């Protein structure tokens, strides 16, 4: 529950009025995938490899200090302790250029069933 509360509150914090948050679940072979997507600004490409590190926070300068940078790191530890995986990616149309602006962020949690 702590992982999903963190992912959803993070999505809320990066969204503005009119943005959407979508949750969906799908069973794939011996795993269940839980996906949290938002239509916010997405994740800067250079941050995708860092966001699960302790104390890393990708926040606007005026919002810095309101977040510890621990939520995603703790979430990753919890998921891995349950033999799962977690990753983040930007949402882009399938035919979009890889350098195009993202349409939002997607966090995927895979847990064994």
Secondary structure, 3 states (H helix, E strand, C coil): CHHHHHHHHHHHHHCCCCCCEEEEEEEECCEEEEEEEECCCCCCHHHCCCCCCCCCCCCCHHHCCCCCCCHHHHHHHHHHHCCCEEEEEECCCCCCCCCCCCCCEEEEEEEEC
